[in-house]
């Protein structure tokens, strides 16, 4: 039996400022693990209709305890499985899946072409190297970017990377040693909820500046002349900490420069499946050459 999209979002209207605006936005989520899968599901349920999901891992039984996917998807690629679930659950979802990691196999230009059509990039991968590179490429494209992460002691953080007028992710993350990876944080799904909730509220603000959640960033509504809040630290049982970030001198993220892809009117078109296929083609070219 088909489900009418208007019925699904009938009780969301009024809470979401402009459902029609969210339906037009494209969100690229890099990393579809315990945080990325929940962010994708929650964004779909507030009305975001267009997404591209990227992840090279397969869904395993050990993921069941803290992932949105169910046992029916064990053995399948996470990005493809999550895209399938969203299409089944939410009417008229337009979701593309890139079933691989956005790693060194891809040039900066190829990654830029993949990210450029997005209105928002969410970097939910558990690799610090990938976090930094993908956030850097979003910065080069001038595309807003969220970087959510869990903390081993519960809770976590969400960094909001705005335009080149503001400090980048590495201005904050640069104090951490390069070798200090974030892979394999031990957590239960409930530990993710506050990080996911904050990520979704911030994503809504970035996708629709008329959202009241813009107050999370700044009462000045992203005025470059005023300090905005870019770092959100969540600790269970404690008040949410919001902080402005200073630009770090010599930051490699800030010095990346504008991407040449920004000069193109339509890097890969704007259909999620087409974007995912284009990057798949790029990966095949890289593998064939190597």
C-alpha positions as CSV (number, residue, x, y, z in Angstrom):
1,X,0.0,0.0,0.0
2,X,1.4,3.4,-1.0
3,X,1.9,6.1,1.6
4,X,1.1,9.7,0.8
5,X,4.0,12.1,1.6
6,X,1.7,14.8,2.8
7,X,0.3,12.4,5.4
8,X,3.8,11.4,6.6
9,X,4.8,15.0,7.2
10,X,1.4,16.3,8.4
11,X,2.6,16.6,12.0
12,X,6.0,17.9,11.1
13,X,4.5,21.0,9.5
14,X,4.5,23.8,12.0
15,X,7.7,22.5,13.7
16,X,9.7,22.7,10.5
17,X,9.7,26.3,9.1
18,X,9.5,25.5,5.4
19,X,9.1,21.8,4.4
20,X,9.2,22.8,0.7
21,X,12.7,24.3,1.2
22,X,14.0,21.2,2.8
23,X,12.6,19.0,0.0
24,X,14.7,20.9,-2.5
25,X,18.0,20.7,-0.6
26,X,20.7,18.1,-1.3
27,X,22.6,16.6,1.7
28,X,25.7,14.5,1.2
29,X,26.5,12.2,4.2
30,X,30.0,10.7,4.2
31,X,30.0,7.8,6.6
32,X,26.9,5.8,7.3
33,X,27.7,4.3,10.7
34,X,26.1,4.6,14.1
35,X,25.9,8.4,13.8
36,X,25.6,8.9,10.0
37,X,22.7,6.4,9.7
38,X,20.7,8.1,12.4
39,X,21.4,11.6,11.0
40,X,20.3,10.4,7.6
41,X,17.1,8.9,9.0
42,X,16.2,12.0,11.1
43,X,16.9,14.4,8.2
44,X,14.6,12.3,6.0
45,X,11.9,12.5,8.7
46,X,12.0,16.3,8.9
47,X,11.5,16.5,5.2
48,X,14.9,16.4,3.5
49,X,14.1,14.4,0.3
50,X,17.4,14.4,-1.6
51,X,20.6,12.7,-0.2
52,X,23.7,11.0,-1.3
53,X,25.2,8.5,1.2
54,X,28.9,7.4,0.9
55,X,30.5,4.5,2.9
56,X,32.7,1.6,1.9
57,X,31.9,-0.7,4.8
58,X,29.5,-3.6,4.9
59,X,26.8,-4.0,7.6
60,X,27.7,-6.7,10.0
61,X,26.0,-8.4,13.0
62,X,28.3,-6.5,15.3
63,X,26.8,-3.2,14.0
64,X,23.2,-4.2,15.1
65,X,23.6,-2.8,18.6
66,X,24.2,0.8,17.5
67,X,23.0,1.2,13.9
68,X,19.7,2.2,12.4
69,X,19.8,-0.7,9.9
70,X,18.1,-4.0,10.8
71,X,19.3,-7.6,10.5
72,X,17.7,-7.8,7.1
73,X,20.6,-5.8,5.7
74,X,23.5,-7.9,7.1
75,X,26.2,-8.4,4.5
76,X,25.2,-5.5,2.4
77,X,27.1,-2.2,1.8
78,X,26.0,0.3,4.5
79,X,25.4,3.2,2.0
80,X,23.3,1.1,-0.4
81,X,21.4,-0.6,2.5
82,X,20.6,2.7,4.1
83,X,19.5,4.3,0.8
84,X,17.2,1.3,0.3
85,X,15.7,1.6,3.8
86,X,15.0,5.3,3.3
87,X,13.3,4.7,0.0
88,X,11.1,2.1,1.5
89,X,10.2,4.1,4.6
90,X,9.8,7.7,3.3
91,X,7.7,8.5,0.2
92,X,9.5,10.1,-2.8
93,X,13.0,9.9,-1.3
94,X,15.6,10.5,-3.9
95,X,18.7,8.8,-2.5
96,X,22.0,7.9,-4.2
97,X,24.5,5.5,-2.7
98,X,28.3,5.6,-3.2
99,X,29.5,2.2,-1.8
100,X,33.1,3.0,-1.0
101,X,35.3,5.2,1.1
102,X,36.2,8.7,-0.1
103,X,39.9,8.1,0.3
104,X,43.3,8.5,-1.4
105,X,42.0,6.7,-4.5
106,X,40.2,9.9,-5.5
107,X,41.8,13.1,-6.4
108,X,40.7,16.4,-4.8
109,X,39.0,17.3,-8.0
110,X,37.0,14.1,-8.1
111,X,35.9,14.6,-4.5
112,X,35.1,18.2,-5.2
113,X,32.9,17.1,-8.1
114,X,31.1,14.7,-5.8
115,X,30.5,17.3,-3.0
116,X,29.9,20.4,-5.1
117,X,26.1,19.9,-5.8
118,X,25.4,19.6,-2.1
119,X,23.7,22.2,0.0
120,X,25.2,20.6,3.1
121,X,28.0,18.0,3.7
122,X,27.9,15.8,6.8
123,X,31.2,14.2,7.6
124,X,30.3,11.3,9.9
125,X,33.2,9.0,9.1
126,X,35.3,7.6,12.0
127,X,38.6,8.3,10.3
128,X,40.4,11.6,11.4
129,X,42.3,11.7,8.1
130,X,39.0,11.5,6.2
131,X,37.3,14.0,8.4
132,X,40.0,16.5,7.8
133,X,40.2,16.0,4.0
134,X,36.5,16.0,3.4
135,X,35.9,19.0,5.5
136,X,38.8,20.7,3.7
137,X,37.3,20.0,0.3
138,X,33.9,21.3,1.5
139,X,35.7,24.5,2.6
140,X,37.3,24.8,-0.8
141,X,33.9,24.6,-2.3
142,X,32.3,27.0,0.2
143,X,29.7,24.3,1.0
144,X,28.6,24.2,4.7
145,X,29.7,21.1,6.5
146,X,28.9,19.4,9.8
147,X,31.4,17.1,11.5
148,X,29.7,15.1,14.3
149,X,31.8,12.7,16.5
150,X,31.3,10.5,19.5
151,X,33.6,10.7,22.6
152,X,34.8,7.5,24.4
153,X,33.5,8.9,27.7
154,X,30.0,9.3,26.2
155,X,28.5,12.3,24.5
156,X,30.6,14.0,21.8
157,X,30.8,17.1,19.7
158,X,29.5,18.7,16.5
159,X,31.6,21.1,14.6
160,X,29.9,23.5,12.2
161,X,32.1,24.6,9.3
162,X,30.6,27.6,7.5
163,X,31.9,29.7,4.7
164,X,35.5,30.7,4.1
165,X,34.7,33.8,6.1
166,X,34.9,31.7,9.2
167,X,37.4,29.3,10.8
168,X,37.5,25.8,9.3
169,X,37.3,22.4,11.0
170,X,41.1,22.1,11.3
171,X,41.3,25.4,13.2
172,X,39.6,23.4,16.0
173,X,40.8,19.9,15.3
174,X,44.4,20.8,14.6
175,X,45.5,20.5,18.2
176,X,44.9,16.7,18.0
177,X,47.9,14.6,16.8
178,X,47.6,13.3,13.2
179,X,48.1,9.7,14.5
180,X,45.3,10.0,17.0
181,X,42.5,8.4,15.1
182,X,38.8,8.2,16.1
183,X,38.1,4.8,14.7
184,X,36.4,2.2,17.0
185,X,34.9,4.4,19.7
186,X,33.1,2.1,22.1
187,X,29.5,3.3,22.6
188,X,25.9,2.2,22.8
189,X,23.3,3.7,20.5
190,X,21.9,5.9,23.3
191,X,25.3,7.6,23.5
192,X,24.7,8.8,20.0
193,X,21.3,10.4,20.5
194,X,22.4,13.9,21.8
195,X,25.1,14.2,19.1
196,X,22.5,13.2,16.4
197,X,19.9,15.6,17.8
198,X,22.3,18.5,17.8
199,X,23.5,17.6,14.3
200,X,19.9,17.6,12.9
201,X,19.0,20.9,14.6
202,X,22.1,22.5,13.1
203,X,21.5,20.9,9.7
204,X,18.0,22.3,9.6
205,X,19.4,25.8,10.4
206,X,22.0,25.5,7.6
207,X,19.5,24.2,5.1
208,X,16.8,26.8,5.9
209,X,18.1,30.0,7.4
210,X,14.6,31.0,8.4
211,X,14.6,28.1,10.9
212,X,14.5,29.2,14.6
213,X,17.5,26.8,15.0
214,X,19.7,29.5,13.4
215,X,19.8,30.9,17.0
216,X,22.0,27.9,17.8
217,X,24.7,29.5,15.7
218,X,24.3,33.1,16.3
219,X,21.6,35.7,16.9
220,X,23.3,37.6,14.1
221,X,22.3,34.9,11.7
222,X,25.8,34.2,10.3
223,X,26.9,37.8,10.0
224,X,30.7,37.4,9.2
225,X,31.4,40.5,11.2
226,X,30.1,38.8,14.4
227,X,31.5,35.8,16.1
228,X,29.3,32.8,15.5
229,X,29.2,29.5,17.5
230,X,30.8,26.7,15.6
231,X,31.6,24.1,18.3
232,X,29.0,22.2,20.2
233,X,30.2,19.8,23.0
234,X,27.6,17.4,24.4
235,X,28.1,15.7,27.8
236,X,25.3,13.5,29.3
237,X,23.8,15.2,32.3
238,X,25.6,18.5,31.7
239,X,24.7,21.7,29.9
240,X,25.4,21.9,26.2
241,X,28.6,23.9,25.6
242,X,28.7,26.3,22.7
243,X,31.9,27.9,21.6
244,X,33.2,30.3,19.0
245,X,36.5,29.2,17.3
246,X,39.5,31.4,16.5
247,X,41.2,31.0,13.1
248,X,44.5,29.1,13.7
249,X,47.6,30.6,12.2
250,X,49.0,28.5,9.4
251,X,46.0,26.2,9.4
252,X,46.2,23.9,6.4
253,X,42.5,23.7,6.1
254,X,42.1,27.4,5.8
255,X,44.9,27.7,3.3
256,X,43.5,25.1,0.9
257,X,42.2,27.8,-1.5
258,X,39.0,27.8,-3.7
259,X,38.3,24.7,-5.7
260,X,38.4,25.0,-9.5
261,X,35.1,23.0,-9.5
262,X,33.4,26.1,-8.1
263,X,33.8,27.7,-11.6
264,X,31.6,25.1,-13.2
265,X,27.8,25.7,-13.4
266,X,26.9,22.0,-12.8
267,X,29.8,19.8,-11.8
268,X,27.9,16.5,-12.0
269,X,24.3,17.5,-12.3
270,X,22.1,17.4,-9.2
271,X,20.4,13.9,-9.3
272,X,21.7,11.9,-6.3
273,X,21.9,8.6,-8.2
274,X,23.8,10.4,-11.0
275,X,26.3,11.9,-8.5
276,X,27.0,8.6,-6.9
277,X,27.4,6.9,-10.3
278,X,29.9,9.6,-11.4
279,X,32.1,9.0,-8.4
280,X,31.8,5.2,-9.0
281,X,33.1,5.8,-12.5
282,X,36.0,7.8,-11.1
283,X,36.9,5.1,-8.7
284,X,36.9,2.5,-11.6
285,X,39.2,4.8,-13.6
286,X,41.6,5.1,-10.7
287,X,41.7,1.3,-10.0
288,X,42.2,0.6,-13.7
289,X,45.1,3.0,-13.9
290,X,46.7,1.6,-10.7
